[in-house]
Amino acid sequence: MGSIESARAIRALLRGESVSREGHYRFDDLRLLPLPLQEHLPIMIGGSGERKTLRTVARYADLWNAMGEVDVLRHKVEVLRRHCDEVGRDPGEIEFTAGCKPILRDTEAEARRVWGAQMEHNRTPVANVIDDDTFWVGTPEQVAGEMRARRDIGFGTFIAEMAAPYDEETLERSIGEVKPMVDAA
């Protein structure tokens, strides 16, 4: 079952409909019981594949989660808008969320040291992730700049992924320093 078929089946199940499918997975008269208390349970779809994922987002998602450089995301937003036009949907109905992996310290050098220690703790070779643009490693001002740049192209919600050991300083500074900077801009 492809992503479009999966999203269609999930949406139907959440509305209380019976669903039958043939394909990679097969089910007859599948139902979701009990139904969610919330009348319209939002569906989040993550990814940025232009031919399949963003088409599925345009048809079925209430929230879209994406990661990456601002210029790449700007292009993906335009592709999603075109897909929304094709299916007659207002892209404003979809909440854009950006995923990130922040590490905050007083200096970028200190943030990079903490990041390296986290990678070592998790047995992740730094060489494998050195170019991963989902890591926002730096000062509160630098991370706030990353968030503002994405907010300027439509991303209003940020989902922080935190690696073990959980970095309390980054959590506290994200709320106490970064959020006010982003809100004030």
N, C-alpha and C positions, 0 to 999 in steps of 0.2 A: 504494500500500500504506500503510495507516494505521499509527500507532505501535504499536497492539496486534499487528497482523499482522507488522510488522517485528520486534518483540521476540520474538514466537513463532517466527518463522523463524530468528532469530539463536540463540535458545536451542536449537532443534532441530539447527542446524548444529554448534553447540559440543558437542552430545551424539553427533555422528557420524552423524546421520540425513540422509537425502536429502530435499531440499525442492523442491517445485514450487509456483509461484504464477502467477496471472493478475491483472492489474491495471495500475497505473501502470508497474510493472516486471514483466516476464514472464521466468520461468526454469523450466526443466524439469530435474528430477533434479540440482539443484545440491548439491554436496558441499564440505566444507571439509577439505582435505588439505594438509599433515599436520595431524592434530588437535592441539590444545594439549596440552602435557605435564601441565599442571595439570588434575586430574580435573574440578573445577567452576570454570570461569572466571567470575568475577563480572561481572554486567552492571550498569553505572551508568546511570541515566536521570536527566537534569536537566530541571527545569521545575516549574511549579506550576499548570498548567491543571487545574481541578477536574473537568471532565467526561471528558477523554481522558487527559491525561498522568498524573494521579494514579491513575486506574484501571489504566493500564498499569504504573505503579510497583507497585501492589498485587499484580498478577498475576505480574510477571516480574523486577522489579529486586532486586538484592542490595544495591545502594546507591542512595540518592536524593540528588541535589544540588539545593539551592534557595538563593535569595538573597532578601533583603528585610528589612523591619522585623520586629521580634520579634512584635508583635501579629498581623501578617499571617501570619507563619510558624506561629504558634500555631494559627490558624484552619486553615491548610493541613494541619498535622499531624492535626487532628481529622477533616478531610475524608479524608485518607489512611487513618486508622484505620477510618472507616466503610466505605471501599472494601475494606479488608482483611477486615473482618467479612463483607461481601457475598460474597467469594470464598473464605472459610474459611481465611484466612492470618493467622498471628500477626504483627502489625506489628513485633515485636521481632526478626524475621528480617531486617529491612531496616535497614541502617546509614544514618543520616541524616548528610549532609555539608552544610556551609554554605559557599558561596562568598563571598569578600570581596576588596576591593582596598585593603589597608592602606597608610597612610603614617604613620610614627612619628617624632616629634621630641620635644625636651624641653618644648616648649609647643605648644598647639594653633595659635597664630598662625604659628609656624615651620613646622609640618606643613602648614598651608594654603598658605603661600608655596611650599613644595616641590611640593605638589599642583598649584598653578597653573602652575608652571614645567613640570611634566610634561605637563599638558594643552596648554600652548603648544608644547612640543617635538613633540608628537604631532598638532598642528593640530586639537585638539579644543576647540571653543569652550566656555569654562567655563559659559556660560549654558545649554548643552545638557545638562550633567551636574551642575549645582549641586544638584539635588534627588535625585540618584542615591544611594539609601541603601545601595548596595553598597560605596561608598567609606567606609572607616573612617579618618578623618583626625584625628589627635590625639596625645595622650601615650600611653605604654605603659599607664598605668592606665585611660585611656578605652577603648582597644582591648581590653584584657583584660576590661573591663566588658561590651563588646559580645559577646565570646566567651562569657563566663559566662552572660549572659542567654539566649543560644541553646542553650548546653549544658543549662540548666535545663529546656528544653522538648524535649530529646532529641537535639540535634545534638552529636555527639561528635568529629567530624572537621571540620577547617577547611581549605579549599583557597584559598590566596592567589593572586590574579592580579596579576602585576606588570607595569606598563607600562614600556616603554623610555623613557629610559635606566634600566637596572635599579638600584634603590635599595638599595645594599649596607647602608646604615645600618638601613633598615627590616627587611631580612632578618636581620641580626645581632641586632637588638633584639627581634624577634619570638621568636627562639629563646632568647636570653639573659635577657630580662626578662619578656615577655608570657607565654610558656608557663609559667614557674615561678609567676607570679601566678595563672593559671587553674588549674593543677594544685593549688595550695595552698588554693584556695577550696572 
